[in-house]
Each structure stands twice: as C-alpha cells, then as structure tokens.
C-alpha cells in the first residue's frame, strides 16, 4: 500500500478555480476543508465554505501546518 497521499482530515486546503469560472480579477483559488478521497480517481473531496457544498478537485494545496500549529497551541494551554 502507498500511504504517501494521506492527508489530515479537516485541514484547510486551497483549490484552484477553473479559469472559465472566474474573471481576470477574481482569485485563482478558494479556501475549502478537506473531507476525504474519491474512489477510483486521484482527486480529493472538499467542502466549499462559501457555497456550503461538497465537490471534487485534483488541483489542491494542503495547509496542514496551520492545523498542526493550532493543535500544539491548545496542548500548550492545557
């Protein structure tokens, strides 16, 4: 088994917005939450925070450091 693609569930991710779905001045990515993997396809299931729906995307940048940093800060307070 290959575990190199495993990511932290619930971590913030940035998904690329298709160039046909945005204007020249719109952002090229949007912040989402990682909720899982798609079976049979190398893509990720994401939760759109603005539209409140799930979608799949292959072009994703994970921000796992922020969730790990939040966890370490809460452990330091305890």
Protein Blocks (a to p, Z undefined) as FASTA:
>chain_A
ZZklgccehiacdddddfklpcfkbcfbdcdddfbdcehiacdddddfklopacddfbdc
ddfklmmmmmmmmmmmZZ
